[in-house]
Amino acid sequence: MHPAKSARLLIAPNGDAIGDLGTKASLEPIARDRGWVKVRLEAWVNERDLTTMDSVPGLTAADLHADPAGTRGRSVRWEVQVLSLQTADPLRREMARDEPYLLARGPGSENALLYLAIPPSLATVAATFPPMTTVIINAKVRSGKSEPSGAPILDLISITKR
């Protein structure tokens, strides 16, 4: 199914508009109600334009350090600078032995050191970033202030070059 002409994409019948559809959009009808059709749309969006639903705007590395317990599990979308690819040693008590992570600096103009834990699904892409590369990350806070260094540990959800 395709729109016959340009159409507004609404959150609900008579609800707020969330976008426009061109006539080339491919739609799958999934429900009908009083002249309205609920559709499923498949499309691509640049990852840099996305954030997680529970991301906290304005959350800084200083906030994580100041309230490690209160920020655990929170999501962030940050611009950071990759410094190096590392492997956790026994000193990184809140990381598994040999767990890969990126040592990074940020977010933004903050000069905090960060440990970005790399899940297996991102290992290949994370290894491609040379030192001093600026990236956009979506991550969950594992620890706002790790022992013994005090560096926050973030579990990467996504990472893209800026």
N, C-alpha and C positions, 0 to 999 in steps of 0.2 A: 504494500500500500504506500502511495506517495501523496503528499498534499497536492490538490488541484491547482492551487496558487499559493503564494507566500502566506504563511499562517503564524499566528502568535502561539507560543507554547505557554500554557498556564499551569499553575501548581494544582488547581482544582477547577471545576466548572465555575465560571464567573469569578475566579480567584485572581491572584496577582500573576502578572506576566513574568516568565523567567527566561524568555528568549524568543527567537524567531526561527521558523523553519522555511527553507527554500524548497522548491518543487522537486529537487533531486534527493531530498531526505527519504530514507527508507524506514518505514514505520511498521511495527507489528501490533495490530489491535489486540488488546487483552481484556477489555470490558466495554460495555455500552450502557448508557443511562440517559434517557430523555433527550436524545439528540447530541449527546456528547460521546466521544470515543476516547477511552484511556489507551495510550499507546506506549510501547517500549521502543526506544530509539538506540541504535548503536552508532557511536561516533567516537572520534579521537580528540583529546585535549592535551595540550602541552603540559607535562608534569610540573613545570615551574609555575603554572597558573593554579595549581591545586594545593589544598591544605587538608589536614584531617579534620573531621567534624568537631572533635573535642580539643583542638589546638587552642592554646591560651594566648591571645594577642598581647604583646608587650612583656611576656615572661622572659627574664634575663638570666644569665648565668649567676649573677649576684643574688637573684631571688632564689635560685636552687640552693646556693651555698647558705643563705640565711634561713631557709626553711626546708631542710632536706626531707623530713618526714612528710610535710604537707605538699611537696611537689612530686613525690614519688608517684609514678603512673601517669603523670600529666603529659600531654602531647605538645610538641613544639615544632614550629617551622622556622628554621633559621638559615641565614647565610653564614657560612663558616669557611675558614681557610685550612685546607689539609696540610699538615706538616709532614707526616710519615705514616707508613703502614707498619704496625707493630703486632707482636704476639704477647699475650698476657703471661706474666711470670708469677711465682708464688706471692710476690709483694702486692699484686693487685688482688686483694682478698675477695672482692665482690665480683670477680670475673673468674671464669673457668680457666684452669691451666691450659695454656696454648690457644686460648680464644683469640681470634684475630680482631684487631680494632684499629681505627684510624686515630692518631693523635692529631688534634685540630686546635685551632685558636678561634675565638669568637664568643658569642655571635656578633655579627656586624662589627662595630668599632670596639667592642669589649675585648680585652686582652686575656681572657680566661683560657686556661688549657682545658680541653675536653677529651674524654675517651668515647669514641663512637664505636660501639660493639657492632660487628658485622655479622648478620645472619648468613647462612650458607647460600641463600638465594641472591645475595648481593656481593658475594666474595669476588666474582670475576670482574664486575664493574668497579668495585672499590679499589681493586689492584691496579686499575688503569690510570688513576689520578696521580700525577707527579707532585712532588712537594710544591707548596705555595699555590696550588690550584684552589680557586674559590668555587664552592659548591652550595647548592640549596639542599637542605636535609629536612625530612619529616622523621621525627623520632619520638620515642617514649622515654621518660626519665626513669632509669633504673635506680640511680642513687644521685642525690643532689650534692653530696659531699662524701666522696669515697675515702676510705682509709688505706694507706696513711697519707696519701698525697693531697686529699681535699678536692681533687678534680671530679666534676660531675661525670657520671657514666650514663650514656644515652644509647638505647637500643634502636638502631637504624630501621626505618620502615621503607624509606626511599632516599635516593641520593642522585642528584643530577648536576652536571657542570653548569655554572652560571654563564 
